[in-house]
Amino acid sequence: MLESRKTAVALVEEELVELQRIIIDRDEKEALKFLKRSVYDKVLRSQKGRLKSHLDTGGESPVERFKKGR
């Protein structure tokens, strides 16, 4: 799962040309492939190692948190 925060994605010249072609051709299939490869995968890689599970308790066991009333 991705973190919800601002993320910048840089596109190389070839990706910009491809994006322009997709827009001009109105190619929906290629648009989805482009988003996956050139946007989503880059965001995922940028957050690699920083991803957190919704089950992550921050190192403290649920029992200890319950005892403390949190």
Secondary structure, DSSP 4 states (H G I P E B T S, - for coil): ----S-------HHHHHHHHHHHHHT-HHHHHHHIIIIIIHHHHHHHTTT---TT--TTS-HHHHHHTT-
